[in-house]
Amino acid sequence: MDQEYVGLLLESLGAARVSELIGELRRHAHPERDRLLEARAREDLGEMRAAAHALTGMAANLGLTALAELTGAIEEACRQGRIGEAGSLSDRVQTGLERALAELETLDPVRRSGA
């Protein structure tokens, strides 16, 4: 995670809004992850790409570079019709998402302040 980016977010948006964005990621990322994995099981590249795109945007908004790069690579593999590569990368999303969420928990300004 790019902590400098998080610092800039805090400075420009404020702690409450950053905490809200983190909460939105928690609520919306898991359904998109599930959609990605269900589409993977059906080998539906279009649906995989759409779910990966949604995850990429969420991750990029919060400076979750590793997760955004992973889901961006899934998008590209889907765009190129490389189902094996897209599937293999999709297998890493759960771990990447859980790591990102755990890291965000430690940076959530509202949770840290006890508010």
C-alpha positions in Angstrom: 0.0 0.0 0.0 1.2 3.5 -0.8 1.1 5.2 2.6 2.1 8.5 1.0 -1.0 8.3 -1.1 -3.1 7.5 2.0 -1.6 10.6 3.7 -2.6 12.7 0.7 -6.1 11.3 0.8 -6.3 12.1 4.5 -5.1 15.6 3.8 -7.4 16.3 0.9 -10.6 14.4 1.9 -10.4 14.2 5.7 -10.4 11.3 8.0 -14.2 10.8 7.9 -14.3 10.5 4.1 -11.2 8.2 4.0 -12.8 6.0 6.6 -16.0 6.0 4.6 -14.1 4.9 1.4 -12.4 2.1 3.4 -15.9 0.9 4.6 -17.2 1.0 1.0 -14.3 -1.2 -0.1 -15.1 -3.6 2.7 -18.8 -3.8 1.6 -18.4 -3.9 -2.1 -15.1 -5.7 -2.8 -16.3 -9.1 -1.5 -19.3 -9.3 -3.8 -17.1 -8.3 -6.8 -14.6 -10.9 -5.7 -17.4 -13.5 -5.6 -18.6 -12.4 -9.0 -15.1 -12.7 -10.4 -14.7 -16.3 -9.0 -18.1 -17.4 -10.2 -17.4 -16.1 -13.7 -14.0 -17.8 -13.6 -15.8 -21.1 -12.9 -18.0 -20.5 -15.9 -15.0 -19.3 -18.0 -16.9 -16.1 -18.7 -14.2 -13.7 -19.7 -16.5 -10.7 -20.1 -17.9 -11.1 -16.6 -14.5 -11.8 -15.2 -13.2 -8.6 -16.8 -16.1 -6.5 -15.5 -15.6 -7.8 -11.9 -11.8 -7.3 -12.1 -12.4 -3.8 -13.5 -14.6 -2.9 -10.5 -12.0 -4.2 -8.1 -9.2 -2.3 -9.9 -11.1 0.9 -9.4 -11.8 0.3 -5.8 -8.2 -0.6 -5.1 -6.7 2.3 -7.0 -8.9 4.8 -5.2 -7.3 3.8 -1.9 -3.7 3.4 -3.2 -3.8 -0.4 -2.9 -1.2 -0.8 -5.7 -0.6 -4.5 -5.5 -4.3 -5.4 -5.6 -4.9 -2.9 -8.4 -2.1 -4.3 -10.4 -3.3 -7.9 -9.9 -6.9 -7.1 -10.9 -5.6 -4.9 -13.8 -3.6 -7.9 -15.0 -6.8 -10.0 -14.9 -8.6 -7.4 -16.9 -5.9 -7.4 -19.5 -5.7 -11.2 -19.7 -9.5 -11.3 -20.2 -9.3 -8.6 -22.9 -6.6 -10.7 -24.7 -8.7 -13.9 -24.3 -6.1 -15.7 -22.2 -8.5 -17.7 -20.0 -5.8 -19.7 -18.3 -3.8 -16.7 -17.2 -6.9 -14.9 -16.1 -8.0 -17.9 -14.1 -4.6 -18.3 -12.5 -4.5 -14.6 -11.5 -8.0 -14.8 -10.2 -6.9 -17.5 -7.8 -4.7 -14.8 -6.1 -7.5 -12.3 -5.6 -8.8 -13.6 -2.3 -5.4 -13.4 -0.6 -4.6 -10.0 -2.2 -8.0 -8.6 -1.0 -7.7 -9.9 2.5 -4.1 -8.5 2.8 -5.3 -5.1 1.5 -8.3 -5.0 3.9 -6.1 -6.0 6.9 -3.7 -3.2 6.0 -6.5 -0.7 5.6 -7.8 -1.7 9.1 -4.6 -0.5 10.6 -4.7 2.8 8.6 -8.4 3.6 9.0 -8.3 7.0 10.7 -11.7 6.7 12.4 -11.0 3.2 13.8 -7.6 4.3 15.0 -9.0 7.3 16.9 -11.6 5.1 18.5 -14.4 7.2 17.2 
